[in-house]
Every structure is written in C-alpha cells, then in structure tokens.
Amino acid sequence: MEIIVAFIACLVPSIIVYLLLKKARKDQPDYANCCKKALFGGFLSVIGVILSALILNVIGSQIRPLHDNAIPWDIFKAFVVFALTEEFWKYYFFRRTLKKNAYAYSWYDVTALMTIVGLGFGIIESIFYAFSMSPIEATIRGVTLGHGVYGFIMGYFFGKYVYTGKKRYHVIALLVPYLLHALYDFSLSGINETYEFFVFSAVLLAIFDVVIVIRMIFFFVRKRNQERYMTPLGISEASAEQTVL
C-alpha cells in the first residue's frame, strides 16, 4: 500500500502540471502537439543519461585517487555523473523539439516546453524512486517538482536570451539549473553524514524548489496576457541551429 501511495505522490503533481501547460495555448493548435513531443523528449533523455552515466562511472572508477576517496567521488557523481548528464540530455531534447517542429515559438512557449521536458524526465525517474521511498519522501519529491523547476529556469532564461539577444542569459539558462541540481545531489550524498551543513542545504534547496513552483504557476497564468512573452521569437529550424552553443 505504501508503495502505491508513494508512486501516486511522485507522479501526480508532474502529470497535473503537464496537462495544465498543454492546455495553456488553446489559441495555437500546434502548441499541444509540441508539448507532447517535449514530454516524449523528456522520456527519451533518460536513455542518454543512463548510457552517459554508465560510461562516466567506468571512467571514474579507473581514476584511483578519485574513486578511493569518498568526498571526491561524491563530488564526481553529483556534479558530473548525475547533474551534468541529466541537464545536458534534457537541454538536447529541448533544442531538438524546437528544431523539429514548425511553430512560432514565443518566450512563453519555450519556457513551457523546457519545463515539460524536465517533467518528462522527472516522471520516468520517479517511477524508479517510488519503490524505494516512503510516502512522505515521495510527496516531497512530487510537490517540489525538481526537474520541472530546473526546466522552468532553463526555459525562462533561454527565452530571455533569444528575446534580448544577450548571451549571458544563455549562460544563466545552462549554468544555474546545473549548479542547483549538482549541489542538491551532493547535499544528499554521504557528505551529509560528516558535515551537517549539507543536510541544511538540502532542505533549503527543497524549499527553494517550492518557491520556484509557485513562481512558475504565476508565470504561466499571468504572462500569457503580456505581449513580450507571447510575441514570436523567430525561432525556426535554421535559426534554432544557429543559436546552439
């Protein structure tokens, strides 16, 4: 019974947010189809992450000073094996979604689509985690929408980058979600048994996620009535390729 409750608690918030985002642009018939493809891209990103993580784990295990010391190994896993691979593949499938669909993307749209890619990855990941978590842990994971939050931040600043043409926002779009993700994973590793600060930092980052979820809700409800967020950004297959780092 607990496994079923944990499973539902992990998945339901992400599914609800996805369905709401999918219905957000009824004025654009092609938007819902882009949302479906973004969700599927999030699912597919899991494959890239698994393969990349396996390779990096093998490489890391051959570096004796790294593998034989707990803290360096935890740093490697958190910042490279997990956060780097996950954020890279989610970003890759987000950009692939933009390039493969003929649609007049707005700042609002790219934010929504990257959020959905994150939700898709988080849904698959939660399926595995649900069987090893208590209902309380699963509920916390569900309501904090970790990968959805990282996707929202990445999509928002990517949209701002294309809207303003300022490259620093592209850097922010890639760097901030990665660092938040890596620090959170590291805070949950064995380091928290030695340094209590990291227990505190994990809690703070979870609270931060909830704050961003609230901010995300306000964004998607309010900004669809503001011209700057709904104006087409001019992203097409050709222009999307030109803006790749």
Secondary structure, DSSP 4 states (H G I P E B T S, - for coil): -HHHHHHHHHHHHHHHHHHHHHTTTTT-HHHHHHHHHHHHHHHHHHHHHHHHHHHHHHHHHT-HHHHTSHHHHHHHIIIIIIHHHHHHHHHHHHHHHHHHS----BHHHHHHHHHHHHHHHHHHHHHHHGGGS-HHHHHHHHHHTHHHHHHHHHHHHHHHHHHH--HHHHHHHHHHHHHHHHHHHHHTSTHHHH-THHHHHHHHHHHHHHHHHHHHHHHHHHGGGSHHHHSB----HHHHHHT--
